[in-house]
Amino acid sequence: MKEKDCLKNLPKKIYLEESEMPKAWYNLRADMAKKPEPLLNPATMEPVTFEELSQIFTKEGAKQELDDTTRLIPIPEEVQKAYAAFRPSPLVRATELEKAIGTSAKIFYKFEGNNTSGSHKLNSSIPQVYYAKEEGIKRLTTETGAGQWGTALAISCAQMGLDLSVFMVRCSHDQKPFRREIMRTFGANVFASPSEETNSGRKILKEDPDTPGSLGVAISEAVEVAMGNPDTKYVLGSVLNQVMLHQSVIGLESKTALEKYGIKPDIIIGCAGGGSNVGGLMAPFAGEKIRGEHDYRLIAAESSSCPSFTNGEFKYDYCDTGKVTPMAKMYTMGYDFIPSANHAGGLRYHGMSPTLSELYNQGIIEAHAYEQHDVFEANTIFARSEGILPAPESGHAIRAVIDEAKKYPSDSDDAPVILFCLSGTGQFDMMAYEKYNKGEL
Ligand SMILES: *Cc1c(COP(=O)(O)O)cnc(C)c1O
């Protein structure tokens, strides 16, 4: 009853004061009784060492990747300052969506698309570029699929003065020329992947000149360039422990904002590609669940075109197609998986965050897969009610939210509070929306 009173006087958007902003990231692994399995060196099948990892990643990145005991990792002051340009991200009550679907569920979304990258990716590009700069690194390489990660990294590299080479999955490169142009505007070199720049790219082009490419292939190319150049490091925008750590700002801000009004969510939902936005949103809540302090339903919404959780295998696999990366124990479709070219909904990565994989295997989180037609239908309902055009990826979470909320029609009095991450905007995904509007999805 108390909770309902709080909800009545709620503003549409909940803001945080500067003093309420997170000063440290939350490392969920520190609270897990059974930790994710370690990354393995494929040559020896032994756990990778700090020295091995720091050949690919920055030293601080390698350290964070291996740290499964420190609960709170301080956010460097420069990173806090860079965050302040676009954080706190808005936490919004989806009153109009609730009306549109006729539910008594109370729905909140954390909107991460309010920056030029259009997504949550900037939360991790800033610290990753900051650590590289501190370590005297001159150039970074990375892969990008839909383009949000490449854009976020291009912005951070421009601001901190590092060079950047982006290997962009060919089908996205060709379908999203504007994304490519944003990255170039921020000074990045962008190559369609597979490219002629690397051995792994040339090999695949020779076998299959018309390949649409994949994230796995683009990762191989980016890692190859980093391994071959001592002043160059590779950075990754999802899947890794360090990325999920940085994305915990999403969950920490959401939790503080809701607590200001005495609200505890019952169901927490995010879309899952490699698992960083949903993992970051869930992290502080999952911590309470693991410590036995409070129960939540935690749901990862994935694409049925790349259903790593719901149809993949839990095993050690490569993170890339060319087998140049360490092996991770995760839910995976297989390192050589290439999703259908007809797929427009994002979330194409073959594997899943090892931390979330472990939680899923232990039954602490749930996962559901959604068809792209149903995802775009949900996005259209959201756009027309809340007035924000969601990224196709985010639509998987919206679909899950609508399906859960619909179980509670307007007259039910046990309706849950649902919190979800609106991971980004769909401004650059109009080819996908066009297909949906033409009835071709
Ligand atoms: C990259 C991206 C995703 C998927 O990545 P995760 O690591 O699973 O969060 C989801 N939504 C948007 C808008 C993205 O840019």
The ligand as an SDF file (V2000), in Angstrom:
LIG
                    3D

 15 15  0  0  0  0  0  0  0  0999 V2000
   25.1960   -3.0750  -28.4220 C   0  0  0  0  0  0  0  0  0  0  0  0
   23.7830   -2.8980  -28.1060 C   0  0  0  0  0  0  0  0  0  0  0  0
   23.0320   -3.9090  -27.4740 C   0  0  0  0  0  0  0  0  0  0  0  0
   23.5620   -5.2740  -27.1880 C   0  0  0  0  0  0  0  0  0  0  0  0
   24.7010   -5.3390  -26.4140 O   0  0  0  0  0  0  0  0  0  0  0  0
   24.7390   -5.8230  -24.9180 P   0  0  0  0  0  0  0  0  0  0  0  0
   26.1800   -5.9440  -24.6150 O   0  0  0  0  0  0  0  0  0  0  0  0
   23.9890   -7.1110  -24.8160 O   0  0  0  0  0  0  0  0  0  0  0  0
   24.1010   -4.7500  -24.1170 O   0  0  0  0  0  0  0  0  0  0  0  0
   21.7320   -3.6370  -27.1400 C   0  0  0  0  0  0  0  0  0  0  0  0
   21.1510   -2.4520  -27.4300 N   0  0  0  0  0  0  0  0  0  0  0  0
   21.8300   -1.4660  -28.0530 C   0  0  0  0  0  0  0  0  0  0  0  0
   21.1230   -0.1780  -28.3740 C   0  0  0  0  0  0  0  0  0  0  0  0
   23.1680   -1.6510  -28.3980 C   0  0  0  0  0  0  0  0  0  0  0  0
   23.8440   -0.6680  -29.0050 O   0  0  0  0  0  0  0  0  0  0  0  0
  1  2  1  0
  2  3  1  0
  2 14  2  0
  3  4  1  0
  3 10  2  0
  4  5  1  0
  5  6  1  0
  6  7  2  0
  6  8  1  0
  6  9  1  0
 10 11  1  0
 11 12  2  0
 12 13  1  0
 12 14  1  0
 14 15  1  0
M  END
$$$$
